[in-house]
Amino acid sequence: MLGDKELIATVSDDGKAFNPLEQSPPDIHAPLEDRKIGGLGIHLLRTLMEKVEYRRDDGRNHLTFRTRVGAVGG
């Protein structure tokens, strides 16, 4: 959904309850060979989006993220 200068997206699934916002941030400064697999998608959402929300409703995970958007070519 594209609101008034705000992009809002919600991803939903019926998997196990999982709140990605409770996960520890990855150590992005560690050498690649020492890093754990996973967690970079969550890191990107937290870094690039202005607001990220999680809720569990009717047996489904819902992750909503928002960011402001500007006019192309401004």
N, C-alpha and C positions, 0 to 999 in steps of 0.2 A: 504494500500500500504506500502510495506517495502522498503524504499530507502536505500542508502548507509549508513548503521548504524543509520538510522532514521526511526521511525515508524510514519506514517502519516495516520490519520483517519478523515473522514468527515461524519457527521451525517446531514441529510437533511430532512425537512418536509414541508408540505404546510399549516401549521397552521398560526395563527395570527403572525404578526411581533413581535419577542421577542428576544432581545439581552441579553443573560444571563450575559454578562460581565459588563452590566450596573447595575446589582443588588448589593446591599450592602453585604459585607461578613457577614456570620452568627457569632453570639457571641458564639464561641465554649467553652468559659469559664463559661458561665451561667449554673446554675443547669438545669438538663434535663427538669424538670417540668415548667421552665420559658422560655424555648426556643420556637421559632416559628417553625412550621412544614415547612420543605422544605429548599432548599438552600445548603444542604451538598454535593450534586452531583457537583454543580458548584464549591464549595469550593475544593473538591477533584481534579477536573480538573485543577483549578488554581494552586494548591499546587504541584501536581504530574507531570504535563506537563510542558515542557520548553516554549511552545508557544501555545496560544489559540487565534483563530481568528473567528469573526462572520461577516457574510455578508448576506444581503437580496437581492435576485436576481430572477427576473421573478416570483414573488409571493411566493418564497420559502425561508425558513431560512436555512442557511448553517453554521454549526459549525465545524471548523477544528482544530484538536489538534495534536501536534507533540512532540515527545520525542526521545532522543538518546537511542539506544540499543547497548548492548555489546555482545560479543560472550559468549554463554553459556559455563560455565566451564573454561572460560578465559584463 
